[in-house]
Amino acid sequence: MSLHPSQHKNHSEAGFTLVEMLVSVFIFSIVVIIVSDVFVSALNSQKAAYRVQQVEENVNYIVERMTKEIRVSEFTGVEPADSGVWPSNPATKITLRHPDNGTIEYFLSDMQAHRKLNGVDDTVLNSNTVEITGFNFCVSGGGAADATQPRITIVAGIRSKGTQVEDRIQTTVSLRKIQE
């Protein structure tokens, strides 16, 4: 039984079947979803890294600025007056007498680190993208009874606004007070 030539299918002109198209669209969709998920994850990681960088830059700036002034200053007091003992009763405000700039106060107000110069010039030390969650001072040495160099320990917490990205620092600064 012979078929007429018009009844033979020419496979070179057949094209894709509906099932083949659906399978290829499904596979393409899965690939696009995976790639977009990786892209979104990378963006979120980049944003988190940027927030951490902001926190670190603010911490470094505040600590460096305070350290430069504390090293050459004379410690004059803390608030509350009976505080400054580590770790049970840290001070929330410290006052120094700088040889060139006069009286300098460091304290926390409204989640911002402040530097007040001669009682009037109040400067916020941190940027508006971060909040200071803690700012304490502990003083040791330098008293009449002990012959050690005065030291001020700064303990601070800082976080990126609107996030949970937070850093805590602690550093001790020695005053360059030469005992005679």
GIJOUR-V81825 format. One record per run of one state. SS is the DSSP state (2 for helix, 1 for strand, 0 for the rest). FROM is the first residue (numbers start at 1). LEN is the number of residues. If there is no record, write none. Layout:
SS:FROM:LEN, SS:FROM:LEN
//
This chain:
0:1:4, 2:5:3, 0:8:3, 2:11:3, 0:14:4, 2:18:55, 0:73:1, 1:74:6, 0:80:5, 1:85:1, 0:86:3, 1:89:1, 0:90:1, 1:91:1, 0:92:1, 1:93:6, 0:99:3, 1:102:8, 0:110:2, 1:112:6, 0:118:3, 1:121:4, 0:125:5, 1:130:11, 0:141:10, 1:151:10, 0:161:5, 1:166:9, 0:175:6
//
